[in-house]
């Protein structure tokens, strides 16, 4: 005969089972929803008139638009103020590829063309900027991650020059011309690679949509970006996944590798299934000088970078080095001539 206490225990147990089942159901639904990452600089992060206001920035506004249309998804804002495409390239493996999102919005550029001092070049020269952006696209596309590139917003040179001397940019035709060359490079690259490109254009309303520095959009500018970006994201998520190109198994470039003028050596490798790539650089005497452990989240193309230094961060000397690449026990090697 069941007591009142026994009935109470059964009721609690039943409710607990329902709660746990509900938690697992919610987790399963969330796992099946597409995941979007916003990967960029201070504009993505949400800096507006020198204040961090992420709720008014385009990632949050884009999310609101998507939610209003009934799209179920998860998202994360990975914007970091002050970063260039080179900084993005340095953290994309850990913060983007390892997360295996369905779509990433790449939004760099506003810091790349900036010149820190008179007589200097842009922080990231135009050719390097294009190369960094292309490699980020290739890294994502190589493992089946959809990519949308967001263009650099417009610029008001008069406001920009209040805080940055115009003389720095004179050798490049002024900041407006330099800024436009980087915008054009992004658009042209995306056209060549058939990657969706969202131009952050303000249709002649720059005066009211850009902040005091002439670079960072105001909330209205972020809203204009979000309107265009939400449409592109919807179209991309609705489209059938594109076929991943099949390159040679391992390709190393540039060759020869000159660390003093080239920032990194690229090791491109294709894996057929979920794997881990372990790369080691050996000198001509067989001594290991650098270990590179690359966590792979899925099959496809992967790009491992070497900056020409050993495990202690010391640049290696000129000579012939050898790459030993281990993909789940399958080992291959390539020679790497290094010149200074």
N, C-alpha and C positions, 0 to 999 in steps of 0.2 A: 504494500500500500504506500503510495507516494505521499509524502508530507508536504506542507506548504513550502518548506525550505527547498525540497527537491524540485518542486514546480518552479520556484524562483530561479534555481540554478539552471534548469533546462531553458527557461526564457532568456536568461543572460547568455547562455551558450549559443542559442539560436541567433540572437541578435549579433553576437560577436562574429559568428560565421558569415552573416549577411554583410557586416561591415568589412571584414577581410575580403570577401568576394567582391564587394564594391570597389575596394582599393585596387585589387588586381585587375578588375575590369577597366578602371580608369587608367591604370598604367598601360594596359594593352592598347587602349584607344589612343593614348598620347604617343605611344611608340609607333603607331601606324600613321600618325599625322606627319606631313612633310615638315622638315626643319629648315629654317632660313637663317643664315648668318650674314650680318652686316659688318663688313671688314674694311676699315678705313682709318681716317685721321680725325682731327678735332671736329670737323664738320659732321662726321658720323657720330662722334662721341656726344655732341650736343652743346658745343661752346657757342654761345650767342651773346654778342656784346660783352665779352670778357667774363661771362658767367656760365657755369655748367648747368644747362637746362635740358636734360635728355628727353623729358616728356614733350618738349616742343620741337624736337629734332625730327628729321625725315624718317629715321627708323621707326620711332614710336607712331608717327602719323601714318606711315605706310601700313603698319600693323592694324591701326584703327580702321583704315579704309578696307583692308582685306577682311577683317572681322565683320564689318558692316555688310559685306557681300555674301557672307555665309561660309567663307573658306575656313576650314579648321587646320591649324598649323601651330608650330612652335617656333620661336625666334630668339636670337641673342644678338646684342649689340657689342661688337668687338672693336669699336673705334678707339684709337689712342691718339691724343693730341700731340702734334709736332712731328708725327711720323711721315716718312717718305716711302716710296715703293721698295727701297732697299730694306727698310725696317719691316715692312710687311712681308717681304720675301723671307726674312730671317725668322718670323714667327708663324708663317702659314702652315708649316708641317705640324707643329704642336697644337695650334689653336683651331685650325680649320680642317686639315686632312684627317687628323686623328679623330675628329668628331663625326666624320662621314655624313655631312648634311646633304639635303636634297638640292639646295641652291645656295650660292654665296654671291652677295653683291660686293664687288670690289670697287672701292671709292677712295683712291689716293690721287695725289697730284698737286694739291695746293701748296705743299711744302717743298716739292721737288724743284720747282723753278726759282725758289727764293735764293737770293744771293746774300751771304752773311756779311761780306765786307767788300770794300772797293778794290777792284782789280782781281776779284775772285770769279770763279765760274758758278753757275747754279749748283745748289746742293747735290742734285743728281742731274748730270748732263742729259740732254735730250735723247741721245742714242741709248744711254744706260737706262733711262726712264722707260723707253719703249721695250727694251730687252727684259727689264724686271717685270713689267706688266705682262709681257708675253709669257714669261716663265710661270708666273702665278696662274695665268689662264691655263697653260699646259698642265701644270700640276693638278689643278682641279679637274679639268676635262679628262685627264689620263686615268682617273679612277671613277669616272662617271658622275661627277658633281656638276650640275648645271651652273653656269656663270652668267651674270649680268654685270656689265661694266658701267658705272655711273660717271659721267663726264665731270670735269672741273667746272664749278659754277662761274658765272661772269665776274668781272673785276671792274672796280671804279678806280682808275689810276690816281685821280686827284686825292681821294681819301687815303689810298695806299701810301702816297708820297708824304703824307703828313707824319708818318711814323718811320718811314724808310727812305734814305737819301736817294734821289733820282739818279745821281751820278753812278751808282753801282750798276744800274741797268742800261745806261747809255750805250755801252759797247754792243748791246744786243738789240738796239732799236727801241729801247724803252720797255717798261714792264708790261705794257699792254701787248706789244708784239711778241714778247717772250712767252707770256701767258697763253696767247692764242696758238703759238706753235706747239705747246704741250697739249692743248685741247684738240688740235687737229691730228696730232700723232695718235691720240687715244681713239679718235673716230676712225682713222685710216686703218689702224691695227685691227680693230673689231670688224671692220668691213672685210679685211683680208682673211681673218680667221672665222668669219661667219658667226660671231658672238654677239648677242643682243647688247646694244649700246643705248643708254638713256642720256640724252643731252640735257644738262642742267641749264637750260636757257630760260630767261625771264621775260622774253618778248618785249624788250624796251622798257621794262619796269624796274631796272636795276636800282634806280635812286631810292625807291621805296622798299625794295626787297633785300638790300645788302646793308650790313651794319656799318659802324663808324670806321672800321679799318678798310672797308671796300672789298673785303675778301669773304668774311663769314656771313652767310645768309641770316636774315631775320626770320621770325616765325612764319611770315608770309612766304618767304623764299623757300623755306623747308616744306611748306604746304604745297607749293608748286612742284617741287621735286617729288614729293610723295605721290601726287596725283599721277605723274608720268610713270613713276617706278612701280606703283601698285598695278597699273595696267600691264606693264612688262612682266611682272612676276606672275600675274594670273595667266598670261599667255604662255609663259615658259612652263609653269606647272601643268597646264592643260596639254601641252605638246607631248608627243611621243618621244622617249629618250633617243638621243642620237647614237649611232654606232661608234664605238671607240676605235680609233685608227690603230693598226698593228704595225709598230716599228720594228727594227732589229732588236734582238733580245737585250743587248747592252750596247750603248753608244756613249762615248766619252768625248767631250769637247769643251773649250777649244784645244787644239793640239798643234804646236806645243803650247803649254800653259805658262803664261807670264804673270805671276801674282802681283808684280809691281804696277801693272797697267790693266789687268783683268781681275775683277773682284773675286771670282770663284771659278772652279772647274765644275762642270755639270756632268753627273753620271746618270744617264737615262736608262732605266731598266723596266722591262715588262714582266709582270708576274701573272700567272694563270689562275691563281686562287689566293685566298687569304693567307698572307705570308709575312715574315719578318725579314728585312734586308739587313745584312751585316756587311759592312765594307771596311777594309783595312788597307792602308797605304804603306808599302814597304820600300826601303831604299835598295840600292843595287847590291848590297851585301845581305839582303834578306831580313834586315831588322825592321820591325814594325815601328813606324813613326806616328801614325794617326789611326785611331779607330772611329768609325762612323756607324752608329746604330740607328736605323731608321724604322720606326714602327709603321707597318702597313695596315690599313684598315680594310682593304678590299683588293680585288684583282684589277689589272689595268696598268697604265703607265705611271711610273714614279720617278722623281727627280731628286737625287742626293747631291748635296753641294759640298765642295772642299775649298777652303780659302787659302790653301798653300802653307798652312802652319802645322806643327806637330801637336801632340797631346798637351804640351805645356804652353801652346800659343806662340811658339817661336817660329818665324818663317824658315822653311827648309831651304837648303842650298840648291844651286843649279845641278842638274843631273837627270838621270833616268830613274823613275820610280815605277812601282808596279801596284796596280789595284787588284786586290783579291776580293771577289764579291761572292757572298754566301747567301743563297736564298733557300731557306729551309733545307740545308744540307747539299744543295746543288751548287758547286763552286765553279766560278769562271774567273779569268784574269785578263787584264789589259795593261799595256805599258803606257806610262805618262811622262813625256819629256817636259821638264821644268826648266825655264830659262829666266834669268834676271838681267 
